């Protein structure tokens, strides 16, 4: 994907991988796992304890992130230690934080994408 390519507009089909990348990070649980792994390796048990997740939830989301090649793991005995697979993901997260700051987190006000605060009634858009 090239945002500012020489040939003008990128066909919508050409943006599908980029859309899938952002979609993979759009889930709050997956994003919290990525944020935690940005601080260093972690086992599933660490993620469940630190993030308050069920083991099955952490494992499911780690599998998704592994399938997207955003995280990987190394085995040590019977334990698996998960880590960020590429430093580019950390760069993307830093850029996202800067963008949120520059826009005063206006995306939080977007009726299509803003998530309700915990405890709020309402549906989360798909």
Residue frames as qw, qx, qy, qz and C-alpha x, y, z in Angstrom:
[[0.000, 0.889, 0.457, 0.000, 0.00, 0.00, 0.00],
 [0.397, 0.028, 0.007, 0.917, 1.32, 3.40, -0.93],
 [0.023, 0.748, 0.497, -0.440, -0.65, 6.36, 0.38],
 [0.167, 0.855, -0.090, -0.483, 1.02, 8.96, -1.82],
 [0.708, 0.058, 0.577, 0.403, 1.91, 6.98, -4.91],
 [0.113, -0.295, 0.408, 0.857, 2.97, 8.54, -8.22],
 [0.037, -0.229, -0.807, -0.544, 0.03, 7.11, -10.14],
 [0.406, -0.335, -0.128, -0.841, -2.69, 8.85, -8.13],
 [0.718, -0.294, 0.253, -0.577, -5.48, 7.03, -6.34],
 [0.047, -0.214, 0.975, -0.042, -4.96, 3.48, -5.10],
 [0.570, -0.211, -0.599, -0.522, -7.79, 1.14, -6.12],
 [0.664, -0.476, 0.224, -0.531, -9.97, 0.16, -3.18],
 [0.985, -0.019, -0.169, -0.004, -8.95, -3.49, -3.62],
 [0.600, 0.436, -0.411, 0.530, -5.34, -2.46, -3.12],
 [0.189, -0.555, 0.391, -0.710, -6.21, -1.08, 0.31],
 [0.859, -0.304, -0.296, -0.287, -7.69, -4.32, 1.64],
 [0.746, -0.018, -0.492, 0.449, -4.46, -5.45, 3.37],
 [0.116, 0.285, -0.325, 0.894, -4.14, -2.06, 5.09],
 [0.600, -0.379, -0.085, -0.699, -7.78, -2.21, 6.17],
 [0.883, -0.199, -0.424, -0.012, -7.20, -5.72, 7.54],
 [0.508, 0.163, -0.479, 0.698, -4.15, -4.50, 9.48],
 [0.181, -0.303, 0.241, -0.904, -6.11, -1.71, 11.13],
 [0.774, -0.293, -0.259, -0.498, -9.04, -4.05, 11.74],
 [0.785, -0.052, -0.559, 0.262, -6.70, -6.49, 13.51],
 [0.319, 0.061, -0.455, 0.829, -5.75, -3.70, 15.92],
 [0.316, -0.414, -0.175, -0.835, -9.28, -2.31, 16.29],
 [0.725, -0.463, -0.498, -0.110, -10.35, -4.74, 19.00],
 [0.289, -0.829, 0.288, -0.382, -9.67, -3.26, 22.47],
 [0.887, -0.379, 0.263, 0.028, -8.50, -6.64, 23.83],
 [0.845, 0.307, 0.090, 0.429, -6.01, -7.19, 20.99],
 [0.228, 0.810, -0.136, 0.523, -4.79, -3.62, 21.31],
 [0.553, -0.747, 0.278, -0.241, -4.31, -4.04, 25.07],
 [0.944, -0.122, 0.212, 0.223, -2.30, -7.22, 24.42],
 [0.639, 0.561, 0.013, 0.526, -0.13, -5.38, 21.87],
 [0.114, -0.869, 0.192, -0.441, 0.37, -2.49, 24.30],
 [0.775, -0.565, 0.278, -0.056, 1.43, -4.93, 27.02],
 [0.909, 0.101, 0.197, 0.354, 3.80, -6.77, 24.68],
 [0.356, 0.833, -0.090, 0.414, 5.34, -3.42, 23.72],
 [0.390, -0.807, 0.368, -0.249, 6.82, -3.46, 27.25],
 [0.065, -0.484, 0.872, -0.029, 8.34, -6.91, 26.77],
 [0.424, -0.001, -0.874, -0.238, 7.65, -10.60, 26.41],
 [0.534, -0.181, 0.464, -0.683, 4.74, -12.19, 28.23],
 [0.022, -0.082, -0.993, -0.080, 3.18, -15.61, 28.70],
 [0.368, -0.484, -0.585, -0.537, -0.57, -16.18, 28.46],
 [0.538, -0.556, -0.566, 0.284, -0.70, -16.43, 32.25],
 [0.303, -0.234, -0.125, 0.915, 0.98, -13.01, 32.51],
 [0.137, -0.206, -0.392, -0.886, -1.52, -11.47, 30.11],
 [0.466, -0.537, -0.659, -0.247, -4.50, -12.97, 31.91],
 [0.504, -0.516, -0.451, 0.525, -3.29, -11.69, 35.26],
 [0.258, -0.231, 0.009, 0.938, -2.16, -8.23, 34.12],
 [0.191, -0.075, -0.396, -0.895, -5.05, -7.50, 31.75],
 [0.476, 0.100, 0.578, -0.654, -7.81, -9.33, 33.62],
 [0.611, 0.277, -0.474, -0.570, -8.56, -11.65, 30.71],
 [0.923, -0.079, 0.326, -0.188, -9.81, -15.21, 30.66],
 [0.468, -0.370, 0.701, 0.391, -7.19, -17.66, 29.41],
 [0.543, 0.432, 0.682, 0.230, -9.35, -18.58, 26.41],
 [0.232, 0.951, 0.173, -0.106, -9.79, -14.90, 25.51],
 [0.213, -0.796, 0.456, 0.336, -6.07, -14.16, 25.66],
 [0.530, -0.118, 0.770, 0.335, -5.25, -17.27, 23.64],
 [0.500, 0.659, 0.556, 0.084, -7.87, -16.49, 20.98],
 [0.166, 0.978, -0.012, -0.127, -6.62, -12.94, 20.49],
 [0.359, -0.630, 0.600, 0.339, -2.97, -14.00, 20.51],
 [0.607, 0.189, 0.722, 0.274, -3.79, -16.52, 17.77],
 [0.395, 0.862, 0.316, 0.025, -5.33, -13.72, 15.70],
 [0.064, -0.936, 0.287, 0.195, -2.31, -11.48, 16.20],
 [0.519, -0.355, 0.710, 0.317, 0.02, -14.38, 15.34],
 [0.607, 0.477, 0.611, 0.176, -1.97, -15.16, 12.19],
 [0.273, 0.956, 0.101, 0.027, -1.50, -11.51, 11.17],
 [0.770, 0.188, -0.161, 0.588, 2.23, -11.88, 11.96],
 [0.101, -0.851, 0.092, -0.507, 2.06, -8.96, 14.38],
 [0.515, -0.634, 0.524, -0.243, 3.21, -11.06, 17.33],
 [0.727, 0.266, -0.633, -0.003, 5.24, -14.23, 17.57],
 [0.751, -0.592, 0.209, -0.204, 6.36, -16.52, 20.36],
 [0.390, 0.489, -0.766, 0.150, 9.33, -18.51, 21.49],
 [0.885, -0.341, -0.276, -0.155, 9.07, -21.76, 23.38],
 [0.084, 0.556, -0.698, 0.443, 11.05, -22.31, 26.54],
 [0.150, 0.003, 0.930, -0.336, 10.31, -25.71, 27.96],
 [0.072, 0.518, 0.849, 0.072, 6.54, -25.97, 28.23],
 [0.015, 0.761, 0.307, -0.571, 6.03, -22.21, 28.24],
 [0.458, 0.555, 0.391, 0.573, 5.48, -19.84, 25.32],
 [0.232, -0.581, -0.134, 0.768, 6.73, -16.27, 25.53],
 [0.406, 0.753, 0.463, 0.234, 4.91, -13.85, 23.20],
 [0.322, -0.494, 0.089, 0.803, 6.52, -10.74, 21.76],
 [0.426, 0.792, 0.025, -0.437, 6.00, -8.05, 19.12],
 [0.859, 0.198, 0.372, 0.290, 7.16, -9.56, 15.82],
 [0.524, 0.458, 0.180, 0.695, 8.37, -6.35, 14.20],
 [0.263, -0.378, -0.274, 0.844, 9.45, -2.96, 15.54],
 [0.057, -0.231, -0.434, -0.869, 7.34, -1.38, 12.78],
 [0.395, -0.613, -0.661, -0.179, 4.25, -2.17, 14.86],
 [0.437, -0.563, -0.352, 0.607, 5.67, -0.14, 17.73],
 [0.164, -0.081, 0.225, 0.957, 6.32, 2.73, 15.31],
 [0.222, -0.442, -0.631, -0.597, 2.70, 2.50, 14.14],
 [0.453, -0.657, -0.581, 0.161, 1.43, 2.65, 17.72],
 [0.360, -0.405, -0.125, 0.831, 3.61, 5.68, 18.49],
 [0.009, 0.114, 0.418, 0.901, 2.31, 7.41, 15.37],
 [0.333, -0.567, -0.685, -0.314, -1.27, 6.57, 16.36],
 [0.431, -0.614, -0.440, 0.494, -0.69, 8.13, 19.78],
 [0.220, -0.233, 0.119, 0.940, 0.66, 11.27, 18.13],
 [0.140, -0.308, -0.599, -0.726, -2.33, 11.41, 15.78],
 [0.395, -0.644, -0.656, 0.013, -4.76, 11.01, 18.68],
 [0.374, -0.532, -0.238, 0.721, -3.00, 13.82, 20.50],
 [0.132, -0.061, 0.333, 0.932, -2.94, 16.07, 17.42],
 [0.286, -0.380, -0.598, -0.645, -6.68, 15.58, 16.86],
 [0.331, -0.278, 0.461, -0.775, -7.52, 15.90, 20.55],
 [0.173, 0.070, 0.975, -0.121, -8.84, 12.33, 20.33],
 [0.481, 0.213, -0.063, -0.848, -11.72, 13.52, 18.13],
 [0.452, 0.046, -0.828, -0.328, -12.24, 9.96, 16.91],
 [0.069, -0.181, -0.862, 0.469, -13.71, 9.26, 20.36],
 [0.343, 0.380, 0.299, -0.805, -16.62, 11.52, 19.38],
 [0.313, 0.180, -0.680, -0.638, -17.23, 9.79, 16.04],
 [0.742, -0.027, 0.302, -0.598, -20.70, 8.18, 16.16],
 [0.863, 0.309, -0.335, -0.217, -19.60, 5.39, 13.80],
 [0.716, 0.292, -0.562, 0.293, -16.43, 4.28, 15.59],
 [0.145, -0.525, 0.528, -0.651, -16.36, 5.60, 19.14],
 [0.498, -0.193, -0.839, 0.107, -16.73, 2.91, 21.77],
 [0.490, -0.748, -0.165, -0.417, -19.11, 3.58, 24.66],
 [0.065, -0.571, 0.654, -0.493, -17.48, 4.04, 28.03],
 [0.306, -0.071, -0.935, 0.164, -17.57, 1.00, 30.30],
 [0.053, 0.381, 0.722, -0.575, -20.97, 0.67, 31.84],
 [0.339, 0.321, -0.115, -0.877, -22.66, 2.73, 29.13],
 [0.667, 0.368, 0.630, -0.153, -25.64, 1.20, 27.41],
 [0.439, 0.747, -0.216, -0.449, -25.58, 1.07, 23.66],
 [0.939, 0.227, 0.222, 0.133, -24.29, -0.97, 20.83],
 [0.336, -0.588, 0.488, 0.551, -20.75, -0.98, 19.55],
 [0.643, 0.620, -0.180, -0.413, -20.65, -0.58, 15.74],
 [0.940, 0.036, 0.295, 0.167, -19.35, -3.57, 13.78]]
